[in-house]
Amino acid sequence: MKGILTILAILILLTFAFVIGTQNEAYITVNYLIAQANMRVSTLIAIALSLGVLVGILIMSASWLRLRVQLLSANSKINSLKKEH
């Protein structure tokens, strides 16, 4: 239940951020290493927010996978010790 409420709160905050971002119609120039582009501030904010969420999910997935492997290893050790006794 706590996870569902957390995800719901995050989705509400992201929606709020996108709504606020769309209200800004100003254009800015973004300089990349090789090129540059003119885009609205709201578009840049949405791209940065999306990339941040994606990077966060990837990092947490890697951490979760490592912990899951450790858990499976510990469970197999417990099962083998139970069989010995």
PDB file with SEQRES, HELIX, SHEET and CRYST1 records, atoms N, CA, C and O in Angstrom:
SEQRES   1 A   85  MET LYS GLY ILE LEU THR ILE LEU ALA ILE LEU ILE LEU          
SEQRES   2 A   85  LEU THR PHE ALA PHE VAL ILE GLY THR GLN ASN GLU ALA          
SEQRES   3 A   85  TYR ILE THR VAL ASN TYR LEU ILE ALA GLN ALA ASN MET          
SEQRES   4 A   85  ARG VAL SER THR LEU ILE ALA ILE ALA LEU SER LEU GLY          
SEQRES   5 A   85  VAL LEU VAL GLY ILE LEU ILE MET SER ALA SER TRP LEU          
SEQRES   6 A   85  ARG LEU ARG VAL GLN LEU LEU SER ALA ASN SER LYS ILE          
SEQRES   7 A   85  ASN SER LEU LYS LYS GLU HIS                                  
HELIX    1 AA1 LYS A    2  THR A   22  1                                  21    
HELIX    2 AA2 VAL A   41  GLU A   84  1                                  44    
SHEET    1 AA1 2 TYR A  27  ASN A  31  0                                        
SHEET    2 AA1 2 GLN A  36  ARG A  40 -1                                        
CRYST1    1.000    1.000    1.000  90.00  90.00  90.00 P 1           1          
ATOM      1  N   MET A   1       0.822  -1.192   0.000  1.00  0.00           N  
ATOM      2  CA  MET A   1       0.000   0.000   0.000  1.00  0.00           C  
ATOM      3  C   MET A   1       0.869   1.260   0.000  1.00  0.00           C  
ATOM      4  O   MET A   1       0.557   2.244  -0.670  1.00  0.00           O  
ATOM      5  N   LYS A   2       1.972   1.210   0.771  1.00  0.00           N  
ATOM      6  CA  LYS A   2       2.858   2.367   0.845  1.00  0.00           C  
ATOM      7  C   LYS A   2       3.485   2.653  -0.522  1.00  0.00           C  
ATOM      8  O   LYS A   2       3.648   3.809  -0.911  1.00  0.00           O  
ATOM      9  N   GLY A   3       3.834   1.582  -1.244  1.00  0.00           N  
ATOM     10  CA  GLY A   3       4.423   1.748  -2.569  1.00  0.00           C  
ATOM     11  C   GLY A   3       3.460   2.393  -3.550  1.00  0.00           C  
ATOM     12  O   GLY A   3       3.855   3.230  -4.362  1.00  0.00           O  
ATOM     13  N   ILE A   4       2.201   2.002  -3.473  1.00  0.00           N  
ATOM     14  CA  ILE A   4       1.190   2.573  -4.369  1.00  0.00           C  
ATOM     15  C   ILE A   4       1.009   4.059  -4.083  1.00  0.00           C  
ATOM     16  O   ILE A   4       0.901   4.867  -5.005  1.00  0.00           O  
ATOM     17  N   LEU A   5       0.976   4.416  -2.796  1.00  0.00           N  
ATOM     18  CA  LEU A   5       0.833   5.829  -2.438  1.00  0.00           C  
ATOM     19  C   LEU A   5       2.055   6.639  -2.871  1.00  0.00           C  
ATOM     20  O   LEU A   5       1.922   7.783  -3.305  1.00  0.00           O  
ATOM     21  N   THR A   6       3.229   6.051  -2.755  1.00  0.00           N  
ATOM     22  CA  THR A   6       4.447   6.739  -3.184  1.00  0.00           C  
ATOM     23  C   THR A   6       4.434   6.980  -4.687  1.00  0.00           C  
ATOM     24  O   THR A   6       4.740   8.080  -5.147  1.00  0.00           O  
ATOM     25  N   ILE A   7       4.083   5.959  -5.447  1.00  0.00           N  
ATOM     26  CA  ILE A   7       4.026   6.096  -6.908  1.00  0.00           C  
ATOM     27  C   ILE A   7       2.962   7.112  -7.303  1.00  0.00           C  
ATOM     28  O   ILE A   7       3.173   7.911  -8.216  1.00  0.00           O  
ATOM     29  N   LEU A   8       1.831   7.085  -6.628  1.00  0.00           N  
ATOM     30  CA  LEU A   8       0.769   8.049  -6.916  1.00  0.00           C  
ATOM     31  C   LEU A   8       1.229   9.474  -6.628  1.00  0.00           C  
ATOM     32  O   LEU A   8       0.958  10.383  -7.413  1.00  0.00           O  
ATOM     33  N   ALA A   9       1.921   9.675  -5.510  1.00  0.00           N  
ATOM     34  CA  ALA A   9       2.429  11.010  -5.170  1.00  0.00           C  
ATOM     35  C   ALA A   9       3.449  11.479  -6.200  1.00  0.00           C  
ATOM     36  O   ALA A   9       3.445  12.648  -6.586  1.00  0.00           O  
ATOM     37  N   ILE A  10       4.317  10.587  -6.647  1.00  0.00           N  
ATOM     38  CA  ILE A  10       5.318  10.946  -7.656  1.00  0.00           C  
ATOM     39  C   ILE A  10       4.637  11.321  -8.965  1.00  0.00           C  
ATOM     40  O   ILE A  10       5.012  12.309  -9.598  1.00  0.00           O  
ATOM     41  N   LEU A  11       3.649  10.548  -9.374  1.00  0.00           N  
ATOM     42  CA  LEU A  11       2.933  10.862 -10.617  1.00  0.00           C  
ATOM     43  C   LEU A  11       2.211  12.204 -10.525  1.00  0.00           C  
ATOM     44  O   LEU A  11       2.181  12.958 -11.497  1.00  0.00           O  
ATOM     45  N   ILE A  12       1.636  12.504  -9.375  1.00  0.00           N  
ATOM     46  CA  ILE A  12       0.962  13.796  -9.203  1.00  0.00           C  
ATOM     47  C   ILE A  12       1.974  14.932  -9.293  1.00  0.00           C  
ATOM     48  O   ILE A  12       1.712  15.945  -9.941  1.00  0.00           O  
ATOM     49  N   LEU A  13       3.132  14.769  -8.646  1.00  0.00           N  
ATOM     50  CA  LEU A  13       4.163  15.808  -8.707  1.00  0.00           C  
ATOM     51  C   LEU A  13       4.708  15.988 -10.123  1.00  0.00           C  
ATOM     52  O   LEU A  13       4.941  17.116 -10.557  1.00  0.00           O  
ATOM     53  N   LEU A  14       4.911  14.885 -10.845  1.00  0.00           N  
ATOM     54  CA  LEU A  14       5.387  14.990 -12.226  1.00  0.00           C  
ATOM     55  C   LEU A  14       4.358  15.686 -13.107  1.00  0.00           C  
ATOM     56  O   LEU A  14       4.714  16.523 -13.937  1.00  0.00           O  
ATOM     57  N   THR A  15       3.097  15.348 -12.934  1.00  0.00           N  
ATOM     58  CA  THR A  15       2.043  16.002 -13.705  1.00  0.00           C  
ATOM     59  C   THR A  15       2.000  17.491 -13.392  1.00  0.00           C  
ATOM     60  O   THR A  15       1.862  18.316 -14.295  1.00  0.00           O  
ATOM     61  N   PHE A  16       2.118  17.833 -12.121  1.00  0.00           N  
ATOM     62  CA  PHE A  16       2.138  19.232 -11.707  1.00  0.00           C  
ATOM     63  C   PHE A  16       3.323  19.963 -12.334  1.00  0.00           C  
ATOM     64  O   PHE A  16       3.180  21.098 -12.789  1.00  0.00           O  
ATOM     65  N   ALA A  17       4.493  19.319 -12.359  1.00  0.00           N  
ATOM     66  CA  ALA A  17       5.685  19.938 -12.950  1.00  0.00           C  
ATOM     67  C   ALA A  17       5.495  20.167 -14.450  1.00  0.00           C  
ATOM     68  O   ALA A  17       5.885  21.212 -14.970  1.00  0.00           O  
ATOM     69  N   PHE A  18       4.900  19.200 -15.143  1.00  0.00           N  
ATOM     70  CA  PHE A  18       4.672  19.363 -16.575  1.00  0.00           C  
ATOM     71  C   PHE A  18       3.644  20.458 -16.856  1.00  0.00           C  
ATOM     72  O   PHE A  18       3.792  21.210 -17.819  1.00  0.00           O  
ATOM     73  N   VAL A  19       2.617  20.552 -16.036  1.00  0.00           N  
ATOM     74  CA  VAL A  19       1.601  21.598 -16.226  1.00  0.00           C  
ATOM     75  C   VAL A  19       2.212  22.976 -16.011  1.00  0.00           C  
ATOM     76  O   VAL A  19       1.971  23.890 -16.800  1.00  0.00           O  
ATOM     77  N   ILE A  20       2.995  23.133 -14.958  1.00  0.00           N  
ATOM     78  CA  ILE A  20       3.662  24.416 -14.701  1.00  0.00           C  
ATOM     79  C   ILE A  20       4.646  24.730 -15.831  1.00  0.00           C  
ATOM     80  O   ILE A  20       4.751  25.874 -16.272  1.00  0.00           O  
ATOM     81  N   GLY A  21       5.353  23.719 -16.286  1.00  0.00           N  
ATOM     82  CA  GLY A  21       6.335  23.926 -17.352  1.00  0.00           C  
ATOM     83  C   GLY A  21       5.717  24.360 -18.666  1.00  0.00           C  
ATOM     84  O   GLY A  21       6.334  25.116 -19.416  1.00  0.00           O  
ATOM     85  N   THR A  22       4.521  23.903 -18.956  1.00  0.00           N  
ATOM     86  CA  THR A  22       3.882  24.279 -20.220  1.00  0.00           C  
ATOM     87  C   THR A  22       3.401  25.723 -20.222  1.00  0.00           C  
ATOM     88  O   THR A  22       3.100  26.265 -21.286  1.00  0.00           O  
ATOM     89  N   GLN A  23       3.323  26.352 -19.069  1.00  0.00           N  
ATOM     90  CA  GLN A  23       2.887  27.740 -18.989  1.00  0.00           C  
ATOM     91  C   GLN A  23       3.976  28.718 -19.429  1.00  0.00           C  
ATOM     92  O   GLN A  23       3.687  29.884 -19.694  1.00  0.00           O  
ATOM     93  N   ASN A  24       5.211  28.259 -19.508  1.00  0.00           N  
ATOM     94  CA  ASN A  24       6.327  29.125 -19.871  1.00  0.00           C  
ATOM     95  C   ASN A  24       6.563  29.018 -21.381  1.00  0.00           C  
ATOM     96  O   ASN A  24       6.965  27.961 -21.870  1.00  0.00           O  
ATOM     97  N   GLU A  25       6.320  30.088 -22.112  1.00  0.00           N  
ATOM     98  CA  GLU A  25       6.428  30.085 -23.570  1.00  0.00           C  
ATOM     99  C   GLU A  25       7.747  30.669 -24.074  1.00  0.00           C  
ATOM    100  O   GLU A  25       7.924  30.812 -25.284  1.00  0.00           O  
ATOM    101  N   ALA A  26       8.664  31.004 -23.191  1.00  0.00           N  
ATOM    102  CA  ALA A  26       9.926  31.628 -23.604  1.00  0.00           C  
ATOM    103  C   ALA A  26      10.814  30.618 -24.329  1.00  0.00           C  
ATOM    104  O   ALA A  26      10.810  29.427 -24.018  1.00  0.00           O  
ATOM    105  N   TYR A  27      11.576  31.122 -25.302  1.00  0.00           N  
ATOM    106  CA  TYR A  27      12.526  30.294 -26.041  1.00  0.00           C  
ATOM    107  C   TYR A  27      13.937  30.575 -25.550  1.00  0.00           C  
ATOM    108  O   TYR A  27      14.288  31.713 -25.237  1.00  0.00           O  
ATOM    109  N   ILE A  28      14.743  29.510 -25.488  1.00  0.00           N  
ATOM    110  CA  ILE A  28      16.146  29.650 -25.106  1.00  0.00           C  
ATOM    111  C   ILE A  28      17.000  28.879 -26.101  1.00  0.00           C  
ATOM    112  O   ILE A  28      16.510  27.997 -26.806  1.00  0.00           O  
ATOM    113  N   THR A  29      18.283  29.220 -26.150  1.00  0.00           N  
ATOM    114  CA  THR A  29      19.228  28.507 -26.996  1.00  0.00           C  
ATOM    115  C   THR A  29      20.019  27.552 -26.117  1.00  0.00           C  
ATOM    116  O   THR A  29      20.636  27.959 -25.133  1.00  0.00           O  
ATOM    117  N   VAL A  30      19.992  26.275 -26.487  1.00  0.00           N  
ATOM    118  CA  VAL A  30      20.718  25.247 -25.745  1.00  0.00           C  
ATOM    119  C   VAL A  30      21.942  24.872 -26.564  1.00  0.00           C  
ATOM    120  O   VAL A  30      21.819  24.435 -27.708  1.00  0.00           O  
ATOM    121  N   ASN A  31      23.125  25.042 -25.978  1.00  0.00           N  
ATOM    122  CA  ASN A  31      24.368  24.707 -26.662  1.00  0.00           C  
ATOM    123  C   ASN A  31      24.811  23.305 -26.271  1.00  0.00           C  
ATOM    124  O   ASN A  31      25.071  23.030 -25.100  1.00  0.00           O  
ATOM    125  N   TYR A  32      24.893  22.420 -27.264  1.00  0.00           N  
ATOM    126  CA  TYR A  32      25.440  21.085 -27.058  1.00  0.00           C  
ATOM    127  C   TYR A  32      26.936  21.155 -27.328  1.00  0.00           C  
ATOM    128  O   TYR A  32      27.461  22.225 -27.634  1.00  0.00           O  
ATOM    129  N   LEU A  33      27.616  20.040 -27.218  1.00  0.00           N  
ATOM    130  CA  LEU A  33      29.045  20.031 -27.526  1.00  0.00           C  
ATOM    131  C   LEU A  33      29.299  20.316 -29.004  1.00  0.00           C  
ATOM    132  O   LEU A  33      30.277  20.976 -29.353  1.00  0.00           O  
ATOM    133  N   ILE A  34      28.426  19.822 -29.861  1.00  0.00           N  
ATOM    134  CA  ILE A  34      28.643  19.943 -31.305  1.00  0.00           C  
ATOM    135  C   ILE A  34      27.697  20.948 -31.947  1.00  0.00           C  
ATOM    136  O   ILE A  34      28.079  21.625 -32.902  1.00  0.00           O  
ATOM    137  N   ALA A  35      26.497  21.057 -31.455  1.00  0.00           N  
ATOM    138  CA  ALA A  35      25.481  21.895 -32.105  1.00  0.00           C  
ATOM    139  C   ALA A  35      24.724  22.704 -31.053  1.00  0.00           C  
ATOM    140  O   ALA A  35      25.032  22.660 -29.862  1.00  0.00           O  
ATOM    141  N   GLN A  36      23.735  23.435 -31.529  1.00  0.00           N  
ATOM    142  CA  GLN A  36      22.863  24.176 -30.628  1.00  0.00           C  
ATOM    143  C   GLN A  36      21.442  24.113 -31.165  1.00  0.00           C  
ATOM    144  O   GLN A  36      21.216  23.875 -32.352  1.00  0.00           O  
ATOM    145  N   ALA A  37      20.489  24.330 -30.264  1.00  0.00           N  
ATOM    146  CA  ALA A  37      19.083  24.267 -30.653  1.00  0.00           C  
ATOM    147  C   ALA A  37      18.302  25.330 -29.897  1.00  0.00           C  
ATOM    148  O   ALA A  37      18.621  25.660 -28.755  1.00  0.00           O  
ATOM    149  N   ASN A  38      17.280  25.855 -30.546  1.00  0.00           N  
ATOM    150  CA  ASN A  38      16.338  26.769 -29.900  1.00  0.00           C  
ATOM    151  C   ASN A  38      15.113  25.962 -29.497  1.00  0.00           C  
ATOM    152  O   ASN A  38      14.494  25.296 -30.328  1.00  0.00           O  
ATOM    153  N   MET A  39      14.770  26.027 -28.222  1.00  0.00           N  
ATOM    154  CA  MET A  39      13.590  25.306 -27.751  1.00  0.00           C  
ATOM    155  C   MET A  39      12.942  26.074 -26.613  1.00  0.00           C  
ATOM    156  O   MET A  39      13.552  26.946 -25.993  1.00  0.00           O  
ATOM    157  N   ARG A  40      11.688  25.725 -26.357  1.00  0.00           N  
ATOM    158  CA  ARG A  40      10.974  26.362 -25.258  1.00  0.00           C  
ATOM    159  C   ARG A  40      11.529  25.874 -23.927  1.00  0.00           C  
ATOM    160  O   ARG A  40      12.025  24.752 -23.820  1.00  0.00           O  
ATOM    161  N   VAL A  41      11.438  26.717 -22.931  1.00  0.00           N  
ATOM    162  CA  VAL A  41      11.910  26.360 -21.591  1.00  0.00           C  
ATOM    163  C   VAL A  41      11.138  25.148 -21.074  1.00  0.00           C  
ATOM    164  O   VAL A  41      11.718  24.273 -20.431  1.00  0.00           O  
ATOM    165  N   SER A  42       9.849  25.092 -21.348  1.00  0.00           N  
ATOM    166  CA  SER A  42       9.041  23.970 -20.872  1.00  0.00           C  
ATOM    167  C   SER A  42       9.506  22.649 -21.479  1.00  0.00           C  
ATOM    168  O   SER A  42       9.501  21.618 -20.806  1.00  0.00           O  
ATOM    169  N   THR A  43       9.906  22.677 -22.746  1.00  0.00           N  
ATOM    170  CA  THR A  43      10.413  21.467 -23.385  1.00  0.00           C  
ATOM    171  C   THR A  43      11.716  21.029 -22.749  1.00  0.00           C  
ATOM    172  O   THR A  43      11.917  19.841 -22.497  1.00  0.00           O  
ATOM    173  N   LEU A  44      12.599  21.973 -22.487  1.00  0.00           N  
ATOM    174  CA  LEU A  44      13.877  21.646 -21.854  1.00  0.00           C  
ATOM    175  C   LEU A  44      13.662  21.090 -20.450  1.00  0.00           C  
ATOM    176  O   LEU A  44      14.330  20.133 -20.058  1.00  0.00           O  
ATOM    177  N   ILE A  45      12.752  21.670 -19.698  1.00  0.00           N  
ATOM    178  CA  ILE A  45      12.453  21.172 -18.350  1.00  0.00           C  
ATOM    179  C   ILE A  45      11.890  19.753 -18.421  1.00  0.00           C  
ATOM    180  O   ILE A  45      12.270  18.897 -17.621  1.00  0.00           O  
ATOM    181  N   ALA A  46      10.995  19.500 -19.363  1.00  0.00           N  
ATOM    182  CA  ALA A  46      10.410  18.166 -19.503  1.00  0.00           C  
ATOM    183  C   ALA A  46      11.472  17.136 -19.875  1.00  0.00           C  
ATOM    184  O   ALA A  46      11.472  16.024 -19.348  1.00  0.00           O  
ATOM    185  N   ILE A  47      12.379  17.505 -20.785  1.00  0.00           N  
ATOM    186  CA  ILE A  47      13.450  16.587 -21.180  1.00  0.00           C  
ATOM    187  C   ILE A  47      14.372  16.299 -20.001  1.00  0.00           C  
ATOM    188  O   ILE A  47      14.721  15.145 -19.750  1.00  0.00           O  
ATOM    189  N   ALA A  48      14.765  17.341 -19.280  1.00  0.00           N  
ATOM    190  CA  ALA A  48      15.661  17.159 -18.133  1.00  0.00           C  
ATOM    191  C   ALA A  48      14.996  16.319 -17.043  1.00  0.00           C  
ATOM    192  O   ALA A  48      15.638  15.450 -16.453  1.00  0.00           O  
ATOM    193  N   LEU A  49      13.732  16.569 -16.775  1.00  0.00           N  
ATOM    194  CA  LEU A  49      13.012  15.808 -15.763  1.00  0.00           C  
ATOM    195  C   LEU A  49      12.875  14.343 -16.173  1.00  0.00           C  
ATOM    196  O   LEU A  49      13.064  13.448 -15.350  1.00  0.00           O  
ATOM    197  N   SER A  50      12.553  14.100 -17.426  1.00  0.00           N  
ATOM    198  CA  SER A  50      12.413  12.728 -17.914  1.00  0.00           C  
ATOM    199  C   SER A  50      13.734  11.979 -17.856  1.00  0.00           C  
ATOM    200  O   SER A  50      13.777  10.818 -17.449  1.00  0.00           O  
ATOM    201  N   LEU A  51      14.816  12.641 -18.263  1.00  0.00           N  
ATOM    202  CA  LEU A  51      16.127  11.996 -18.195  1.00  0.00           C  
ATOM    203  C   LEU A  51      16.527  11.702 -16.752  1.00  0.00           C  
ATOM    204  O   LEU A  51      17.105  10.652 -16.472  1.00  0.00           O  
ATOM    205  N   GLY A  52      16.229  12.610 -15.847  1.00  0.00           N  
ATOM    206  CA  GLY A  52      16.538  12.383 -14.436  1.00  0.00           C  
ATOM    207  C   GLY A  52      15.776  11.200 -13.859  1.00  0.00           C  
ATOM    208  O   GLY A  52      16.337  10.392 -13.119  1.00  0.00           O  
ATOM    209  N   VAL A  53      14.508  11.101 -14.198  1.00  0.00           N  
ATOM    210  CA  VAL A  53      13.699   9.969 -13.736  1.00  0.00           C  
ATOM    211  C   VAL A  53      14.232   8.670 -14.324  1.00  0.00           C  
ATOM    212  O   VAL A  53      14.325   7.665 -13.620  1.00  0.00           O  
ATOM    213  N   LEU A  54      14.583   8.679 -15.605  1.00  0.00           N  
ATOM    214  CA  LEU A  54      15.107   7.482 -16.257  1.00  0.00           C  
ATOM    215  C   LEU A  54      16.421   7.034 -15.630  1.00  0.00           C  
ATOM    216  O   LEU A  54      16.606   5.845 -15.368  1.00  0.00           O  
ATOM    217  N   VAL A  55      17.329   7.962 -15.388  1.00  0.00           N  
ATOM    218  CA  VAL A  55      18.607   7.620 -14.754  1.00  0.00           C  
ATOM    219  C   VAL A  55      18.368   7.075 -13.345  1.00  0.00           C  
ATOM    220  O   VAL A  55      19.008   6.104 -12.941  1.00  0.00           O  
ATOM    221  N   GLY A  56      17.466   7.684 -12.608  1.00  0.00           N  
ATOM    222  CA  GLY A  56      17.143   7.199 -11.270  1.00  0.00           C  
ATOM    223  C   GLY A  56      16.585   5.787 -11.281  1.00  0.00           C  
ATOM    224  O   GLY A  56      16.949   4.964 -10.441  1.00  0.00           O  
ATOM    225  N   ILE A  57      15.703   5.506 -12.228  1.00  0.00           N  
ATOM    226  CA  ILE A  57      15.135   4.163 -12.345  1.00  0.00           C  
ATOM    227  C   ILE A  57      16.216   3.152 -12.694  1.00  0.00           C  
ATOM    228  O   ILE A  57      16.237   2.055 -12.136  1.00  0.00           O  
ATOM    229  N   LEU A  58      17.114   3.503 -13.608  1.00  0.00           N  
ATOM    230  CA  LEU A  58      18.190   2.584 -13.982  1.00  0.00           C  
ATOM    231  C   LEU A  58      19.115   2.294 -12.809  1.00  0.00           C  
ATOM    232  O   LEU A  58      19.509   1.146 -12.603  1.00  0.00           O  
ATOM    233  N   ILE A  59      19.465   3.312 -12.044  1.00  0.00           N  
ATOM    234  CA  ILE A  59      20.346   3.114 -10.891  1.00  0.00           C  
ATOM    235  C   ILE A  59      19.654   2.258  -9.834  1.00  0.00           C  
ATOM    236  O   ILE A  59      20.265   1.347  -9.276  1.00  0.00           O  
ATOM    237  N   MET A  60      18.397   2.541  -9.561  1.00  0.00           N  
ATOM    238  CA  MET A  60      17.672   1.752  -8.563  1.00  0.00           C  
ATOM    239  C   MET A  60      17.456   0.318  -9.035  1.00  0.00           C  
ATOM    240  O   MET A  60      17.471  -0.604  -8.220  1.00  0.00           O  
ATOM    241  N   SER A  61      17.254   0.115 -10.333  1.00  0.00           N  
ATOM    242  CA  SER A  61      17.086  -1.238 -10.855  1.00  0.00           C  
ATOM    243  C   SER A  61      18.361  -2.048 -10.679  1.00  0.00           C  
ATOM    244  O   SER A  61      18.306  -3.223 -10.317  1.00  0.00           O  
ATOM    245  N   ALA A  62      19.503  -1.430 -10.932  1.00  0.00           N  
ATOM    246  CA  ALA A  62      20.776  -2.132 -10.750  1.00  0.00           C  
ATOM    247  C   ALA A  62      20.977  -2.499  -9.285  1.00  0.00           C  
ATOM    248  O   ALA A  62      21.418  -3.607  -8.977  1.00  0.00           O  
ATOM    249  N   SER A  63      20.663  -1.590  -8.394  1.00  0.00           N  
ATOM    250  CA  SER A  63      20.784  -1.859  -6.958  1.00  0.00           C  
ATOM    251  C   SER A  63      19.812  -2.953  -6.529  1.00  0.00           C  
ATOM    252  O   SER A  63      20.179  -3.844  -5.763  1.00  0.00           O  
ATOM    253  N   TRP A  64      18.595  -2.892  -7.011  1.00  0.00           N  
ATOM    254  CA  TRP A  64      17.590  -3.896  -6.675  1.00  0.00           C  
ATOM    255  C   TRP A  64      18.016  -5.268  -7.180  1.00  0.00           C  
ATOM    256  O   TRP A  64      17.855  -6.263  -6.473  1.00  0.00           O  
ATOM    257  N   LEU A  65      18.559  -5.335  -8.396  1.00  0.00           N  
ATOM    258  CA  LEU A  65      18.990  -6.612  -8.963  1.00  0.00           C  
ATOM    259  C   LEU A  65      20.117  -7.219  -8.133  1.00  0.00           C  
ATOM    260  O   LEU A  65      20.124  -8.425  -7.887  1.00  0.00           O  
ATOM    261  N   ARG A  66      21.068  -6.394  -7.701  1.00  0.00           N  
ATOM    262  CA  ARG A  66      22.173  -6.884  -6.880  1.00  0.00           C  
ATOM    263  C   ARG A  66      21.649  -7.440  -5.559  1.00  0.00           C  
ATOM    264  O   ARG A  66      22.086  -8.504  -5.121  1.00  0.00           O  
ATOM    265  N   LEU A  67      20.730  -6.741  -4.926  1.00  0.00           N  
ATOM    266  CA  LEU A  67      20.157  -7.215  -3.670  1.00  0.00           C  
ATOM    267  C   LEU A  67      19.330  -8.483  -3.868  1.00  0.00           C  
ATOM    268  O   LEU A  67      19.317  -9.363  -3.007  1.00  0.00           O  
ATOM    269  N   ARG A  68      18.649  -8.570  -4.990  1.00  0.00           N  
ATOM    270  CA  ARG A  68      17.848  -9.763  -5.285  1.00  0.00           C  
ATOM    271  C   ARG A  68      18.743 -10.986  -5.445  1.00  0.00           C  
ATOM    272  O   ARG A  68      18.400 -12.067  -4.965  1.00  0.00           O  
ATOM    273  N   VAL A  69      19.883 -10.832  -6.113  1.00  0.00           N  
ATOM    274  CA  VAL A  69      20.829 -11.938  -6.275  1.00  0.00           C  
ATOM    275  C   VAL A  69      21.383 -12.356  -4.917  1.00  0.00           C  
ATOM    276  O   VAL A  69      21.521 -13.549  -4.649  1.00  0.00           O  
ATOM    277  N   GLN A  70      21.700 -11.395  -4.062  1.00  0.00           N  
ATOM    278  CA  GLN A  70      22.185 -11.718  -2.718  1.00  0.00           C  
ATOM    279  C   GLN A  70      21.122 -12.457  -1.913  1.00  0.00           C  
ATOM    280  O   GLN A  70      21.446 -13.387  -1.175  1.00  0.00           O  
ATOM    281  N   LEU A  71      19.873 -12.064  -2.042  1.00  0.00           N  
ATOM    282  CA  LEU A  71      18.786 -12.725  -1.334  1.00  0.00           C  
ATOM    283  C   LEU A  71      18.625 -14.167  -1.803  1.00  0.00           C  
ATOM    284  O   LEU A  71      18.469 -15.074  -0.986  1.00  0.00           O  
ATOM    285  N   LEU A  72      18.662 -14.378  -3.110  1.00  0.00           N  
ATOM    286  CA  LEU A  72      18.543 -15.736  -3.630  1.00  0.00           C  
ATOM    287  C   LEU A  72      19.698 -16.608  -3.162  1.00  0.00           C  
ATOM    288  O   LEU A  72      19.503 -17.780  -2.839  1.00  0.00           O  
ATOM    289  N   SER A  73      20.896 -16.044  -3.124  1.00  0.00           N  
ATOM    290  CA  SER A  73      22.062 -16.783  -2.644  1.00  0.00           C  
ATOM    291  C   SER A  73      21.905 -17.142  -1.169  1.00  0.00           C  
ATOM    292  O   SER A  73      22.195 -18.271  -0.773  1.00  0.00           O  
ATOM    293  N   ALA A  74      21.454 -16.201  -0.360  1.00  0.00           N  
ATOM    294  CA  ALA A  74      21.255 -16.465   1.065  1.00  0.00           C  
ATOM    295  C   ALA A  74      20.165 -17.508   1.287  1.00  0.00           C  
ATOM    296  O   ALA A  74      20.304 -18.369   2.156  1.00  0.00           O  
ATOM    297  N   ASN A  75      19.089 -17.444   0.515  1.00  0.00           N  
ATOM    298  CA  ASN A  75      18.017 -18.431   0.646  1.00  0.00           C  
ATOM    299  C   ASN A  75      18.494 -19.822   0.265  1.00  0.00           C  
ATOM    300  O   ASN A  75      18.113 -20.801   0.906  1.00  0.00           O  
ATOM    301  N   SER A  76      19.318 -19.925  -0.763  1.00  0.00           N  
ATOM    302  CA  SER A  76      19.831 -21.243  -1.148  1.00  0.00           C  
ATOM    303  C   SER A  76      20.769 -21.793  -0.075  1.00  0.00           C  
ATOM    304  O   SER A  76      20.774 -22.998   0.176  1.00  0.00           O  
ATOM    305  N   LYS A  77      21.557 -20.938   0.557  1.00  0.00           N  
ATOM    306  CA  LYS A  77      22.418 -21.387   1.655  1.00  0.00           C  
ATOM    307  C   LYS A  77      21.582 -21.862   2.839  1.00  0.00           C  
ATOM    308  O   LYS A  77      21.909 -22.870   3.466  1.00  0.00           O  
ATOM    309  N   ILE A  78      20.513 -21.149   3.144  1.00  0.00           N  
ATOM    310  CA  ILE A  78      19.625 -21.547   4.242  1.00  0.00           C  
ATOM    311  C   ILE A  78      18.994 -22.897   3.948  1.00  0.00           C  
ATOM    312  O   ILE A  78      18.928 -23.759   4.825  1.00  0.00           O  
ATOM    313  N   ASN A  79      18.531 -23.086   2.719  1.00  0.00           N  
ATOM    314  CA  ASN A  79      17.909 -24.356   2.349  1.00  0.00           C  
ATOM    315  C   ASN A  79      18.907 -25.501   2.416  1.00  0.00           C  
ATOM    316  O   ASN A  79      18.555 -26.596   2.853  1.00  0.00           O  
ATOM    317  N   SER A  80      20.143 -25.272   1.992  1.00  0.00           N  
ATOM    318  CA  SER A  80      21.147 -26.341   2.052  1.00  0.00           C  
ATOM    319  C   SER A  80      21.505 -26.667   3.500  1.00  0.00           C  
ATOM    320  O   SER A  80      21.753 -27.830   3.819  1.00  0.00           O  
ATOM    321  N   LEU A  81      21.539 -25.670   4.381  1.00  0.00           N  
ATOM    322  CA  LEU A  81      21.814 -25.922   5.796  1.00  0.00           C  
ATOM    323  C   LEU A  81      20.650 -26.661   6.464  1.00  0.00           C  
ATOM    324  O   LEU A  81      20.869 -27.491   7.347  1.00  0.00           O  
ATOM    325  N   LYS A  82      19.421 -26.363   6.047  1.00  0.00           N  
ATOM    326  CA  LYS A  82      18.263 -27.072   6.593  1.00  0.00           C  
ATOM    327  C   LYS A  82      18.289 -28.545   6.201  1.00  0.00           C  
ATOM    328  O   LYS A  82      17.908 -29.405   6.995  1.00  0.00           O  
ATOM    329  N   LYS A  83      18.736 -28.840   4.980  1.00  0.00           N  
ATOM    330  CA  LYS A  83      18.793 -30.225   4.514  1.00  0.00           C  
ATOM    331  C   LYS A  83      19.861 -31.014   5.259  1.00  0.00           C  
ATOM    332  O   LYS A  83      19.715 -32.222   5.443  1.00  0.00           O  
ATOM    333  N   GLU A  84      20.936 -30.352   5.693  1.00  0.00           N  
ATOM    334  CA  GLU A  84      22.007 -31.036   6.410  1.00  0.00           C  
ATOM    335  C   GLU A  84      21.550 -31.470   7.796  1.00  0.00           C  
ATOM    336  O   GLU A  84      22.025 -32.485   8.307  1.00  0.00           O  
ATOM    337  N   HIS A  85      20.654 -30.737   8.406  1.00  0.00           N  
ATOM    338  CA  HIS A  85      20.234 -31.059   9.776  1.00  0.00           C  
ATOM    339  C   HIS A  85      18.977 -31.817   9.741  1.00  0.00           C  
ATOM    340  O   HIS A  85      18.451 -32.188  10.790  1.00  0.00           O  
TER     341      HIS A  85                                                      
END                                                                             
